[in-house]
Amino acid sequence: MLRIMFPDGMTVTVATGRNGKSVSVAPNDSELAERLSSIFQWSTDRVGEPDYPFTSLNQVIYGMETLARSAMSIEQFIEGLREVLEVSDRHPMPEVGVRAPSLTVVDLSPSGNGWIVDARFLRGERFKLAINKASIGWAADPPEPMRDKEVMKILSGVKGARVSSDEDLALLVMEVAHYSSDIAGWLQGMHSAISEESRS
């Protein structure tokens, strides 16, 4: 069973067992429950198909759990599920500008006088970023010298400009990673985010 509690007070419960699969929403909302149930049923029906990325029910559940960590509401969770689980157009597409979190797992933790961001992307790539008062440390798997040099350049530029705290920079890195499927996409997102901040 999977139980997800959202910041807005809503709770989603997904249960699987001998009696079948069920999705419930509390406080009770039959429309949201029906939408979630439809998405879940559609995705589990496709498990094992040659062109479907999820090969087991457990993978689908894990995908939902991972996505829930970055969703602020059930509506955002539903939009993200439709993209992550590759649901067909049974429901209206998300509005333009709505970004659905990917299956990226990002951990942010304090370390001494700074912060460590550890990001693991859906496509298998990973990076670990350490930010403290004196320096920035970057390690990526797989490493790409040209890209890694660009990453250090952009992060050092933000840190050197002193327009945001180390914590703010770490939070920005984490937020952009949540919506990226690989390091290249994350780097592109960082460029866009920093450009927007500099204009504001």
MARPASE-151881 format. One record per atom (N, C-alpha, C): residue number from 1; residue in three letters; atom name; x, y, z. Coordinates in Angstrom, 3 decimals, padded with zeros to 6 digits, m for minus. Example, Ala and Ser with C-alpha at 12.3 -4.5 7.8 and 13.67 -1.06 7.14 Angstrom:
BEGIN
seq,type,atom,X,Y,Z
1,ALA,N,013.190,m005.690,007.800
1,ALA,CA,012.300,m004.500,007.800
1,ALA,C,013.200,m003.300,007.800
2,SER,N,012.850,m002.250,007.080
2,SER,CA,013.670,m001.060,007.140
2,SER,C,012.900,000.030,007.870
//
This chain:
BEGIN
seq,type,atom,X,Y,Z
1,MET,N,000.846,m001.204,000.000
1,MET,CA,000.000,000.000,000.000
1,MET,C,000.872,001.241,000.000
2,LEU,N,000.437,002.245,m000.728
2,LEU,CA,001.144,003.507,m000.802
2,LEU,C,000.217,004.620,m000.319
3,ARG,N,000.684,005.384,000.678
3,ARG,CA,m000.097,006.520,001.167
3,ARG,C,000.719,007.790,000.982
4,ILE,N,000.122,008.780,000.309
4,ILE,CA,000.808,010.033,000.002
4,ILE,C,000.050,011.183,000.640
5,MET,N,000.744,011.963,001.456
5,MET,CA,000.136,013.142,002.092
5,MET,C,000.717,014.396,001.449
6,PHE,N,m000.153,015.248,000.937
6,PHE,CA,000.270,016.460,000.245
6,PHE,C,000.222,017.673,001.185
7,PRO,N,001.018,018.708,000.875
7,PRO,CA,001.053,019.903,001.723
7,PRO,C,m000.303,020.579,001.906
8,ASP,N,m001.222,020.390,000.947
8,ASP,CA,m002.535,021.043,001.052
8,ASP,C,m003.509,020.257,001.939
9,GLY,N,m003.010,019.171,002.582
9,GLY,CA,m003.860,018.411,003.499
9,GLY,C,m004.554,017.207,002.880
10,MET,N,m004.472,017.061,001.571
10,MET,CA,m005.102,015.917,000.903
10,MET,C,m004.218,014.674,001.024
11,THR,N,m004.848,013.516,001.062
11,THR,CA,m004.129,012.247,001.157
11,THR,C,m004.629,011.285,000.081
12,VAL,N,m003.680,010.627,m000.596
12,VAL,CA,m004.013,009.617,m001.601
12,VAL,C,m003.515,008.266,m001.099
13,THR,N,m004.376,007.258,m001.159
13,THR,CA,m004.003,005.903,m000.755
13,THR,C,m004.171,004.964,m001.945
14,VAL,N,m003.099,004.247,m002.280
14,VAL,CA,m003.134,003.271,m003.367
14,VAL,C,m002.930,001.892,m002.753
15,ALA,N,m003.882,000.993,m002.954
15,ALA,CA,m003.811,m000.349,m002.369
15,ALA,C,m003.872,m001.395,m003.473
16,THR,N,m003.039,m002.419,m003.338
16,THR,CA,m003.063,m003.545,m004.281
16,THR,C,m003.060,m004.837,m003.477
17,GLY,N,m003.745,m005.837,m003.966
17,GLY,CA,m003.801,m007.113,m003.251
17,GLY,C,m004.670,m008.111,m003.982
18,ARG,N,m005.056,m009.157,m003.283
18,ARG,CA,m005.871,m010.206,m003.897
18,ARG,C,m007.226,m009.703,m004.350
19,ASN,N,m007.718,m008.662,m003.675
19,ASN,CA,m009.038,m008.120,m004.028
19,ASN,C,m008.976,m007.079,m005.141
20,GLY,N,m007.799,m006.935,m005.752
20,GLY,CA,m007.661,m005.980,m006.839
20,GLY,C,m006.924,m004.720,m006.408
21,LYS,N,m007.079,m003.690,m007.219
21,LYS,CA,m006.397,m002.420,m006.979
21,LYS,C,m007.422,m001.329,m006.694
22,SER,N,m007.069,m000.424,m005.753
22,SER,CA,m007.991,000.664,m005.437
22,SER,C,m007.213,001.941,m005.142
23,VAL,N,m007.846,003.068,m005.455
23,VAL,CA,m007.276,004.381,m005.184
23,VAL,C,m008.332,005.204,m004.459
24,SER,N,m007.956,005.775,m003.325
24,SER,CA,m008.902,006.613,m002.585
24,SER,C,m008.259,007.950,m002.242
25,VAL,N,m009.119,008.956,m002.070
25,VAL,CA,m008.666,010.308,m001.752
25,VAL,C,m009.374,010.779,m000.496
26,ALA,N,m008.623,011.369,000.439
26,ALA,CA,m009.207,011.929,001.659
26,ALA,C,m008.701,013.363,001.865
27,PRO,N,m009.608,014.303,002.216
27,PRO,CA,m011.068,014.155,002.285
27,PRO,C,m011.643,013.655,000.949
28,ASN,N,m012.730,012.953,001.017
28,ASN,CA,m013.282,012.273,m000.151
28,ASN,C,m013.533,013.225,m001.318
29,ASP,N,m012.980,012.865,m002.489
29,ASP,CA,m013.200,013.614,m003.727
29,ASP,C,m013.312,012.581,m004.834
30,SER,N,m014.533,012.248,m005.205
30,SER,CA,m014.771,011.158,m006.152
30,SER,C,m014.180,011.443,m007.526
31,GLU,N,m014.183,012.709,m007.936
31,GLU,CA,m013.641,013.041,m009.263
31,GLU,C,m012.132,012.804,m009.316
32,LEU,N,m011.409,013.306,m008.297
32,LEU,CA,m009.962,013.105,m008.265
32,LEU,C,m009.625,011.627,m008.121
33,ALA,N,m010.382,010.919,m007.294
33,ALA,CA,m010.149,009.491,m007.104
33,ALA,C,m010.347,008.733,m008.411
34,GLU,N,m011.358,009.114,m009.179
34,GLU,CA,m011.634,008.460,m010.456
34,GLU,C,m010.513,008.723,m011.459
35,ARG,N,m010.027,009.968,m011.486
35,ARG,CA,m008.941,010.302,m012.409
35,ARG,C,m007.674,009.520,m012.067
36,LEU,N,m007.350,009.468,m010.775
36,LEU,CA,m006.164,008.729,m010.349
36,LEU,C,m006.319,007.234,m010.612
37,SER,N,m007.491,006.716,m010.310
37,SER,CA,m007.749,005.299,m010.518
37,SER,C,m007.623,004.923,m011.989
38,SER,N,m008.127,005.793,m012.869
38,SER,CA,m008.066,005.547,m014.302
38,SER,C,m006.623,005.508,m014.789
39,ILE,N,m005.812,006.466,m014.323
39,ILE,CA,m004.401,006.518,m014.715
39,ILE,C,m003.664,005.278,m014.205
40,PHE,N,m003.904,004.930,m012.934
40,PHE,CA,m003.234,003.776,m012.330
40,PHE,C,m003.622,002.482,m013.035
41,GLN,N,m004.912,002.323,m013.319
41,GLN,CA,m005.397,001.104,m013.980
41,GLN,C,m004.819,000.993,m015.385
42,TRP,N,m004.788,002.126,m016.095
42,TRP,CA,m004.268,002.134,m017.470
42,TRP,C,m002.803,001.720,m017.490
43,SER,N,m002.021,002.281,m016.538
43,SER,CA,m000.584,001.994,m016.515
43,SER,C,m000.316,000.546,m016.108
44,THR,N,m001.066,000.039,m015.112
44,THR,CA,m000.825,m001.346,m014.685
44,THR,C,m001.253,m002.341,m015.761
45,ASP,N,m002.235,m001.993,m016.562
45,ASP,CA,m002.652,m002.866,m017.659
45,ASP,C,m001.558,m003.012,m018.717
46,ARG,N,m000.697,m001.986,m018.803
46,ARG,CA,000.349,m002.005,m019.835
46,ARG,C,001.655,m002.609,m019.343
47,VAL,N,001.762,m002.884,m018.042
47,VAL,CA,002.981,m003.474,m017.493
47,VAL,C,003.312,m004.767,m018.229
48,GLY,N,004.555,m004.890,m018.657
48,GLY,CA,004.982,m006.097,m019.359
48,GLY,C,004.921,m005.994,m020.865
49,GLU,N,004.233,m004.966,m021.401
49,GLU,CA,004.193,m004.799,m022.853
49,GLU,C,005.585,m004.392,m023.344
50,PRO,N,005.969,m004.831,m024.541
50,PRO,CA,007.326,m004.591,m025.042
50,PRO,C,007.727,m003.110,m025.103
51,ASP,N,006.783,m002.224,m025.415
51,ASP,CA,007.134,m000.817,m025.592
51,ASP,C,006.850,000.026,m024.348
52,TYR,N,006.526,m000.634,m023.222
52,TYR,CA,006.213,000.118,m022.010
52,TYR,C,007.404,000.051,m021.061
53,PRO,N,007.859,001.218,m020.526
53,PRO,CA,009.097,001.243,m019.728
53,PRO,C,009.009,000.542,m018.374
54,PHE,N,007.791,000.363,m017.823
54,PHE,CA,007.657,m000.285,m016.521
54,PHE,C,007.360,m001.769,m016.717
55,THR,N,008.169,m002.607,m016.062
55,THR,CA,008.039,m004.050,m016.268
55,THR,C,007.344,m004.761,m015.114
56,SER,N,007.015,m004.024,m014.042
56,SER,CA,006.324,m004.651,m012.916
56,SER,C,005.449,m003.621,m012.204
57,LEU,N,004.493,m004.133,m011.444
57,LEU,CA,003.618,m003.258,m010.664
57,LEU,C,004.432,m002.475,m009.635
58,ASN,N,005.448,m003.115,m009.073
58,ASN,CA,006.293,m002.449,m008.080
58,ASN,C,006.995,m001.233,m008.673
59,GLN,N,007.404,m001.320,m009.929
59,GLN,CA,008.037,m000.181,m010.591
59,GLN,C,007.057,000.973,m010.748
60,VAL,N,005.815,000.662,m011.073
60,VAL,CA,004.795,001.701,m011.201
60,VAL,C,004.576,002.389,m009.847
61,ILE,N,004.465,001.585,m008.783
61,ILE,CA,004.275,002.128,m007.435
61,ILE,C,005.461,003.008,m007.042
62,TYR,N,006.670,002.532,m007.333
62,TYR,CA,007.870,003.304,m007.002
62,TYR,C,007.882,004.623,m007.767
63,GLY,N,007.474,004.576,m009.041
63,GLY,CA,007.416,005.803,m009.832
63,GLY,C,006.449,006.811,m009.232
64,MET,N,005.306,006.321,m008.767
64,MET,CA,004.322,007.207,m008.141
64,MET,C,004.872,007.802,m006.847
65,GLU,N,005.545,006.964,m006.061
65,GLU,CA,006.105,007.423,m004.787
65,GLU,C,007.180,008.480,m005.007
66,THR,N,008.040,008.249,m005.989
66,THR,CA,009.116,009.200,m006.283
66,THR,C,008.556,010.527,m006.754
67,LEU,N,007.574,010.467,m007.635
67,LEU,CA,006.956,011.681,m008.151
67,LEU,C,006.271,012.476,m007.041
68,ALA,N,005.660,011.766,m006.108
68,ALA,CA,004.909,012.428,m005.031
68,ALA,C,005.795,013.321,m004.178
69,ARG,N,007.096,013.012,m004.090
69,ARG,CA,007.999,013.794,m003.249
69,ARG,C,008.111,015.247,m003.696
70,SER,N,007.903,015.492,m004.992
70,SER,CA,008.066,016.849,m005.486
70,SER,C,006.744,017.499,m005.891
71,ALA,N,005.629,016.789,m005.734
71,ALA,CA,004.321,017.355,m006.080
71,ALA,C,003.745,018.084,m004.867
72,MET,N,003.237,019.283,m005.079
72,MET,CA,002.697,020.097,m003.996
72,MET,C,001.195,019.914,m003.808
73,SER,N,000.546,019.264,m004.777
73,SER,CA,m000.897,019.054,m004.692
73,SER,C,m001.268,017.824,m005.519
74,ILE,N,m002.487,017.341,m005.333
74,ILE,CA,m002.948,016.189,m006.110
74,ILE,C,m003.017,016.528,m007.596
75,GLU,N,m003.455,017.746,m007.921
75,GLU,CA,m003.543,018.148,m009.332
75,GLU,C,m002.175,018.079,m009.998
76,GLN,N,m001.137,018.587,m009.310
76,GLN,CA,000.214,018.535,m009.865
76,GLN,C,000.690,017.082,m009.967
77,PHE,N,000.322,016.294,m008.980
77,PHE,CA,000.669,014.876,m008.976
77,PHE,C,000.049,014.165,m010.178
78,ILE,N,m001.221,014.455,m010.454
78,ILE,CA,m001.907,013.834,m011.585
78,ILE,C,m001.254,014.213,m012.908
79,GLU,N,m000.937,015.502,m013.075
79,GLU,CA,m000.297,015.946,m014.317
79,GLU,C,001.040,015.246,m014.498
80,GLY,N,001.796,015.134,m013.385
80,GLY,CA,003.083,014.458,m013.462
80,GLY,C,002.945,012.982,m013.794
81,LEU,N,001.950,012.332,m013.199
81,LEU,CA,001.717,010.909,m013.466
81,LEU,C,001.426,010.656,m014.937
82,ARG,N,000.629,011.525,m015.517
82,ARG,CA,000.257,011.321,m016.923
82,ARG,C,001.491,011.339,m017.817
83,GLU,N,002.481,012.182,m017.456
83,GLU,CA,003.709,012.229,m018.265
83,GLU,C,004.623,011.054,m017.948
84,VAL,N,004.847,010.796,m016.654
84,VAL,CA,005.775,009.750,m016.242
84,VAL,C,005.294,008.361,m016.659
85,LEU,N,003.990,008.099,m016.496
85,LEU,CA,003.452,006.782,m016.825
85,LEU,C,003.013,006.682,m018.278
86,GLU,N,003.233,007.757,m019.040
86,GLU,CA,002.938,007.767,m020.478
86,GLU,C,001.482,007.426,m020.767
87,VAL,N,000.587,008.101,m020.080
87,VAL,CA,m000.842,007.842,m020.264
87,VAL,C,m001.325,008.462,m021.563
88,SER,N,m002.181,007.741,m022.281
88,SER,CA,m002.714,008.247,m023.537
88,SER,C,m003.676,009.396,m023.279
89,ASP,N,m004.089,010.055,m024.332
89,ASP,CA,m004.892,011.278,m024.211
89,ASP,C,m006.350,011.003,m023.850
90,ARG,N,m006.586,010.354,m022.721
90,ARG,CA,m007.959,010.170,m022.250
90,ARG,C,m008.450,011.431,m021.550
91,HIS,N,m007.496,012.170,m020.984
91,HIS,CA,m007.836,013.388,m020.254
91,HIS,C,m007.204,014.573,m020.965
92,PRO,N,m007.678,015.798,m020.719
92,PRO,CA,m007.079,016.966,m021.352
92,PRO,C,m005.591,017.053,m021.023
93,MET,N,m004.821,017.528,m021.982
93,MET,CA,m003.393,017.697,m021.757
93,MET,C,m003.168,018.806,m020.742
94,PRO,N,m002.013,018.789,m020.035
94,PRO,CA,m001.719,019.866,m019.079
94,PRO,C,m001.683,021.216,m019.775
95,GLU,N,m002.021,022.252,m019.032
95,GLU,CA,m001.960,023.581,m019.599
95,GLU,C,m000.521,023.925,m019.959
96,VAL,N,m000.359,024.801,m020.958
96,VAL,CA,000.970,025.233,m021.357
96,VAL,C,001.654,025.880,m020.158
97,GLY,N,002.919,025.501,m019.938
97,GLY,CA,003.652,026.093,m018.826
97,GLY,C,003.663,025.223,m017.581
98,VAL,N,002.828,024.181,m017.541
98,VAL,CA,002.829,023.281,m016.387
98,VAL,C,003.966,022.277,m016.570
99,ARG,N,004.915,022.275,m015.643
99,ARG,CA,006.038,021.363,m015.730
99,ARG,C,005.781,020.168,m014.827
100,ALA,N,005.871,018.981,m015.387
100,ALA,CA,005.657,017.777,m014.593
100,ALA,C,007.000,017.270,m014.088
101,PRO,N,007.127,017.002,m012.803
101,PRO,CA,008.380,016.483,m012.288
101,PRO,C,008.739,015.162,m012.948
102,SER,N,010.031,014.939,m013.178
102,SER,CA,010.465,013.677,m013.743
102,SER,C,010.666,012.692,m012.596
103,LEU,N,011.231,011.513,m012.922
103,LEU,CA,011.487,010.527,m011.883
103,LEU,C,012.849,010.736,m011.220
104,THR,N,013.408,011.921,m011.365
104,THR,CA,014.684,012.236,m010.729
104,THR,C,014.520,012.254,m009.207
105,VAL,N,015.482,011.635,m008.525
105,VAL,CA,015.499,011.646,m007.066
105,VAL,C,016.613,012.581,m006.621
106,VAL,N,016.265,013.598,m005.838
106,VAL,CA,017.242,014.595,m005.410
106,VAL,C,017.244,014.696,m003.892
107,ASP,N,018.433,014.582,m003.309
107,ASP,CA,018.586,014.726,m001.862
107,ASP,C,019.401,015.985,m001.566
108,LEU,N,018.922,016.781,m000.633
108,LEU,CA,019.640,017.979,m000.186
108,LEU,C,019.955,017.816,001.292
109,SER,N,021.223,017.969,001.652
109,SER,CA,021.602,017.789,003.052
109,SER,C,022.675,018.789,003.452
110,PRO,N,022.624,019.287,004.695
110,PRO,CA,023.657,020.202,005.184
110,PRO,C,024.955,019.449,005.400
111,SER,N,026.081,020.127,005.192
111,SER,CA,027.383,019.505,005.379
111,SER,C,028.380,020.561,005.849
112,GLY,N,028.723,020.519,007.120
112,GLY,CA,029.654,021.500,007.658
112,GLY,C,029.116,022.906,007.508
113,ASN,N,029.843,023.732,006.757
113,ASN,CA,029.423,025.110,006.505
113,ASN,C,028.707,025.260,005.174
114,GLY,N,028.214,024.164,004.628
114,GLY,CA,027.580,024.254,003.318
114,GLY,C,026.490,023.227,003.106
115,TRP,N,026.313,022.855,001.808
115,TRP,CA,025.219,021.960,001.425
115,TRP,C,025.707,020.953,000.393
116,ILE,N,025.076,019.786,000.394
116,ILE,CA,025.358,018.772,m000.619
116,ILE,C,024.056,018.431,m001.336
117,VAL,N,024.099,018.475,m002.669
117,VAL,CA,022.956,018.077,m003.498
117,VAL,C,023.353,016.801,m004.243
118,ASP,N,022.581,015.756,m004.057
118,ASP,CA,022.843,014.465,m004.701
118,ASP,C,021.645,014.147,m005.596
119,ALA,N,021.862,014.160,m006.917
119,ALA,CA,020.765,013.955,m007.873
119,ALA,C,020.988,012.681,m008.679
120,ARG,N,019.945,011.843,m008.759
120,ARG,CA,019.985,010.610,m009.545
120,ARG,C,018.859,010.667,m010.575
121,PHE,N,019.227,010.699,m011.854
121,PHE,CA,018.267,010.917,m012.924
121,PHE,C,017.696,009.605,m013.469
122,LEU,N,016.527,009.722,m014.080
122,LEU,CA,015.810,008.579,m014.632
122,LEU,C,016.665,007.805,m015.627
123,ARG,N,017.465,008.507,m016.405
123,ARG,CA,018.261,007.856,m017.456
123,ARG,C,019.564,007.251,m016.922
124,GLY,N,019.759,007.274,m015.602
124,GLY,CA,020.928,006.623,m015.025
124,GLY,C,022.066,007.553,m014.659
125,GLU,N,022.040,008.788,m015.132
125,GLU,CA,023.093,009.735,m014.793
125,GLU,C,022.936,010.204,m013.345
126,ARG,N,024.056,010.709,m012.795
126,ARG,CA,024.033,011.158,m011.405
126,ARG,C,025.067,012.257,m011.198
127,PHE,N,024.745,013.206,m010.320
127,PHE,CA,025.777,014.163,m009.918
127,PHE,C,025.677,014.439,m008.426
128,LYS,N,026.806,014.855,m007.865
128,LYS,CA,026.857,015.277,m006.470
128,LYS,C,027.547,016.637,m006.438
129,LEU,N,026.873,017.596,m005.845
129,LEU,CA,027.376,018.967,m005.784
129,LEU,C,027.539,019.384,m004.330
130,ALA,N,028.724,019.894,m003.989
130,ALA,CA,028.992,020.387,m002.640
130,ALA,C,029.242,021.892,m002.710
131,ILE,N,028.476,022.639,m001.946
131,ILE,CA,028.599,024.095,m001.928
131,ILE,C,028.911,024.532,m000.505
132,ASN,N,030.016,025.252,m000.317
132,ASN,CA,030.287,025.835,001.000
132,ASN,C,030.835,027.249,000.831
133,LYS,N,031.195,027.871,001.920
133,LYS,CA,031.584,029.272,001.878
133,LYS,C,032.780,029.524,000.972
134,ALA,N,033.698,028.582,000.922
134,ALA,CA,034.947,028.816,000.207
134,ALA,C,035.001,028.225,m001.200
135,SER,N,034.185,027.211,m001.471
135,SER,CA,034.363,026.522,m002.744
135,SER,C,033.108,025.792,m003.201
136,ILE,N,033.218,025.241,m004.418
136,ILE,CA,032.166,024.393,m005.000
136,ILE,C,032.831,023.113,m005.478
137,GLY,N,032.246,021.985,m005.132
137,GLY,CA,032.758,020.701,m005.602
137,GLY,C,031.721,019.999,m006.471
138,TRP,N,032.151,019.404,m007.571
138,TRP,CA,031.231,018.770,m008.525
138,TRP,C,031.778,017.416,m008.957
139,ALA,N,030.947,016.400,m008.917
139,ALA,CA,031.306,015.079,m009.424
139,ALA,C,030.106,014.515,m010.155
140,ALA,N,030.334,014.019,m011.377
140,ALA,CA,029.230,013.499,m012.188
140,ALA,C,029.567,012.113,m012.712
141,ASP,N,028.528,011.313,m012.898
141,ASP,CA,028.665,009.974,m013.444
141,ASP,C,027.620,009.798,m014.543
142,PRO,N,028.018,009.651,m015.817
142,PRO,CA,029.410,009.616,m016.276
142,PRO,C,029.996,011.026,m016.385
143,PRO,N,031.328,011.164,m016.234
143,PRO,CA,031.948,012.480,m016.362
143,PRO,C,032.056,012.904,m017.824
144,GLU,N,031.892,014.190,m018.066
144,GLU,CA,032.093,014.767,m019.393
144,GLU,C,032.852,016.075,m019.200
145,PRO,N,034.148,016.104,m019.470
145,PRO,CA,035.004,017.257,m019.159
145,PRO,C,034.458,018.603,m019.635
146,MET,N,033.989,018.675,m020.866
146,MET,CA,033.502,019.956,m021.390
146,MET,C,032.255,020.417,m020.646
147,ARG,N,031.330,019.503,m020.453
147,ARG,CA,030.092,019.834,m019.737
147,ARG,C,030.383,020.187,m018.287
148,ASP,N,031.241,019.380,m017.652
148,ASP,CA,031.552,019.611,m016.245
148,ASP,C,032.238,020.962,m016.046
149,LYS,N,033.057,021.357,m017.015
149,LYS,CA,033.710,022.669,m016.961
149,LYS,C,032.669,023.784,m017.051
150,GLU,N,031.657,023.578,m017.906
150,GLU,CA,030.583,024.573,m018.046
150,GLU,C,029.756,024.666,m016.767
151,VAL,N,029.498,023.503,m016.134
151,VAL,CA,028.756,023.487,m014.871
151,VAL,C,029.485,024.307,m013.814
152,MET,N,030.794,024.067,m013.672
152,MET,CA,031.578,024.807,m012.672
152,MET,C,031.595,026.299,m012.980
153,LYS,N,031.642,026.645,m014.255
153,LYS,CA,031.666,028.047,m014.651
153,LYS,C,030.371,028.758,m014.256
154,ILE,N,029.230,028.124,m014.554
154,ILE,CA,027.940,028.771,m014.268
154,ILE,C,027.684,028.846,m012.763
155,LEU,N,028.025,027.775,m012.031
155,LEU,CA,027.801,027.780,m010.584
155,LEU,C,028.742,028.745,m009.874
156,SER,N,029.993,028.784,m010.308
156,SER,CA,030.955,029.713,m009.714
156,SER,C,030.556,031.154,m009.985
157,GLY,N,029.975,031.389,m011.176
157,GLY,CA,029.522,032.732,m011.519
157,GLY,C,028.405,033.197,m010.599
158,VAL,N,027.454,032.316,m010.329
158,VAL,CA,026.347,032.657,m009.428
158,VAL,C,026.864,032.896,m008.011
159,LYS,N,027.730,032.001,m007.565
159,LYS,CA,028.264,032.128,m006.207
159,LYS,C,029.109,033.399,m006.066
160,GLY,N,029.919,033.687,m007.091
160,GLY,CA,030.792,034.856,m007.049
160,GLY,C,030.023,036.165,m007.082
161,ALA,N,028.838,036.152,m007.726
161,ALA,CA,028.038,037.376,m007.818
161,ALA,C,027.406,037.734,m006.477
162,ARG,N,027.343,036.762,m005.578
162,ARG,CA,026.803,036.960,m004.227
162,ARG,C,025.377,037.529,m004.232
163,VAL,N,024.602,037.146,m005.249
163,VAL,CA,023.211,037.617,m005.320
163,VAL,C,022.271,036.683,m004.561
164,SER,N,022.780,035.511,m004.194
164,SER,CA,021.962,034.560,m003.433
164,SER,C,022.864,033.811,m002.462
165,SER,N,022.279,033.278,m001.410
165,SER,CA,023.043,032.535,m000.421
165,SER,C,023.375,031.143,m000.954
166,ASP,N,024.293,030.466,m000.280
166,ASP,CA,024.629,029.102,m000.684
166,ASP,C,023.401,028.196,m000.607
167,GLU,N,022.570,028.425,000.404
167,GLU,CA,021.352,027.623,000.545
167,GLU,C,020.399,027.876,m000.627
168,ASP,N,020.250,029.135,m001.025
168,ASP,CA,019.374,029.453,m002.158
168,ASP,C,019.875,028.788,m003.434
169,LEU,N,021.198,028.807,m003.636
169,LEU,CA,021.776,028.178,m004.821
169,LEU,C,021.535,026.672,m004.799
170,ALA,N,021.723,026.050,m003.630
170,ALA,CA,021.490,024.607,m003.503
170,ALA,C,020.032,024.267,m003.775
171,LEU,N,019.127,025.087,m003.273
171,LEU,CA,017.695,024.850,m003.498
171,LEU,C,017.339,025.003,m004.970
172,LEU,N,017.976,025.969,m005.662
172,LEU,CA,017.732,026.156,m007.091
172,LEU,C,018.216,024.937,m007.871
173,VAL,N,019.411,024.460,m007.534
173,VAL,CA,019.963,023.273,m008.181
173,VAL,C,019.014,022.088,m008.002
174,MET,N,018.489,021.922,m006.791
174,MET,CA,017.587,020.816,m006.495
174,MET,C,016.272,020.951,m007.265
175,GLU,N,015.709,022.150,m007.282
175,GLU,CA,014.425,022.362,m007.955
175,GLU,C,014.525,022.077,m009.444
176,VAL,N,015.582,022.595,m010.086
176,VAL,CA,015.745,022.373,m011.530
176,VAL,C,015.956,020.888,m011.820
177,ALA,N,016.697,020.193,m010.955
177,ALA,CA,016.949,018.761,m011.160
177,ALA,C,015.659,017.954,m011.117
178,HIS,N,014.710,018.360,m010.248
178,HIS,CA,013.435,017.653,m010.139
178,HIS,C,012.704,017.601,m011.477
179,TYR,N,012.912,018.614,m012.323
179,TYR,CA,012.177,018.703,m013.587
179,TYR,C,013.046,018.324,m014.788
180,SER,N,014.156,017.638,m014.544
180,SER,CA,015.076,017.253,m015.615
180,SER,C,015.225,015.738,m015.647
181,SER,N,015.463,015.198,m016.845
181,SER,CA,015.617,013.750,m016.975
181,SER,C,017.077,013.331,m017.116
182,ASP,N,017.965,014.320,m017.313
182,ASP,CA,019.394,014.017,m017.373
182,ASP,C,020.188,015.282,m017.052
183,ILE,N,021.515,015.163,m016.986
183,ILE,CA,022.354,016.294,m016.593
183,ILE,C,022.319,017.396,m017.643
184,ALA,N,022.278,017.018,m018.931
184,ALA,CA,022.230,018.032,m019.996
184,ALA,C,020.967,018.883,m019.861
185,GLY,N,019.839,018.229,m019.593
185,GLY,CA,018.589,018.962,m019.410
185,GLY,C,018.632,019.840,m018.172
186,TRP,N,019.269,019.334,m017.116
186,TRP,CA,019.422,020.129,m015.886
186,TRP,C,020.259,021.374,m016.143
187,LEU,N,021.361,021.210,m016.880
187,LEU,CA,022.233,022.351,m017.163
187,LEU,C,021.501,023.408,m017.982
188,GLN,N,020.723,022.969,m018.956
188,GLN,CA,019.923,023.900,m019.761
188,GLN,C,018.908,024.616,m018.880
189,GLY,N,018.293,023.876,m017.954
189,GLY,CA,017.331,024.480,m017.034
189,GLY,C,017.981,025.485,m016.108
190,MET,N,019.209,025.215,m015.674
190,MET,CA,019.937,026.148,m014.813
190,MET,C,020.228,027.444,m015.552
191,HIS,N,020.645,027.337,m016.826
191,HIS,CA,020.887,028.538,m017.627
191,HIS,C,019.628,029.406,m017.688
192,SER,N,018.487,028.760,m017.944
192,SER,CA,017.219,029.491,m018.057
192,SER,C,016.840,030.127,m016.722
193,ALA,N,016.968,029.369,m015.632
193,ALA,CA,016.583,029.872,m014.312
193,ALA,C,017.446,031.055,m013.891
194,ILE,N,018.746,030.952,m014.162
194,ILE,CA,019.657,032.041,m013.769
194,ILE,C,019.405,033.269,m014.620
195,SER,N,019.092,033.073,m015.905
195,SER,CA,018.760,034.212,m016.778
195,SER,C,017.515,034.930,m016.293
196,GLU,N,016.498,034.156,m015.867
196,GLU,CA,015.267,034.752,m015.350
196,GLU,C,015.536,035.537,m014.079
197,GLU,N,016.387,035.001,m013.188
197,GLU,CA,016.701,035.690,m011.943
197,GLU,C,017.443,036.993,m012.192
198,SER,N,018.346,036.969,m013.186
198,SER,CA,019.139,038.165,m013.464
198,SER,C,018.292,039.281,m014.065
199,ARG,N,017.172,038.879,m014.731
199,ARG,CA,016.295,039.887,m015.330
199,ARG,C,015.308,040.455,m014.330
200,SER,N,015.042,039.704,m013.259
200,SER,CA,014.032,040.124,m012.284
200,SER,C,014.608,041.124,m011.293
//
